[in-house]
């Protein structure tokens, strides 16, 4: 079982729709969770961090964390073509004491 | 401007050569990292450093070496022992070890 799993996609949504990206992790003791956006050929850019159960909103982005179910999600409201990118989920593992990344979900927002 | 600078952006290596990738940060971060990214895969940790003159191996350290002589700098050497070095190399830093990490622009290494 991979430590951090994401649906590789591609996920395609029309412009203006809500994009929902999901991530599950295996280490129940994980405490810190991050979403990065990576445009093709570029480096990852941190867009959200979340540490507690529940929702965290930042502009059009909402991160949701459910530690009991071991998943973290990212919602992008009013999706724009500029949101087309690969979204990486990262989890800080309590036992391994490092940051593990999922393989990423490729999102395409169609005008 | 504060940030992380990696150089060069593109690097070509001949078989049997050692090459060094540069990473400099002016964010006053204590921790620095090197990751490798292959197409369709997540980032894999090569080495990390929490403080000057100290560094630890990550999951795929074989064929790589690092140094941390200054807080601002964490160069990565890809040695000839690394059999499949073609990849996108990413340097990152964070205030504390394994907290919010910020990435440099990356170096794309190709073996010719």
Interface residues (C-beta under 8 A of the other chain):
Chain A: X4 X8 X32 X34 X36 X42 X43 X44 X45 X46 X49 X88 X90 X92 X97 X98 X99 X100 X101 X102 X103 X104
Chain B: X33 X35 X40 X41 X42 X43 X45 X48 X58 X90 X97 X98 X99 X100 X101 X102 X103 X104 X105 X106
